[in-house]
Amino acid sequence: MNPYLVICGMAVVTLLPRLLPAALIDRLPMSPRVERFLRLIPYTAMTALIVPGVVKVDPEQPLAGIIGAAVAVVISLIRPKPIYAICGAVLSAMAVMALL
């Protein structure tokens, strides 16, 4: 069997389940509860990215993880886009680790 054909087939099979919901989501009626749930997904993803870093922070510098998490919370309260909180947490943790 041709490996390129297999790769193309796997790409199509992977792409369709991701593409179809994105294309059809605007046509489906959603309740306010479902819309709110979908709006909160980026924040849950941000939490999933930051919490393991706080828990597994360098044992010699636990303050870096705590400050990074605190900065992420504060920034997410000020700016609703998760990228700002993620960048702020990473940069503040790096600054603390560099200064200590």
Secondary structure, 3 states (H helix, E strand, C coil): CCHHHHHHHHHHHHHHHHHHHHHHHHHCCCCHHHHHHHHHHHHHHHHHHHHHHHHCCCCCCHHHHHHHHHHHHHHHHHCCCHHHHHHHHHHHHHHHHHHC
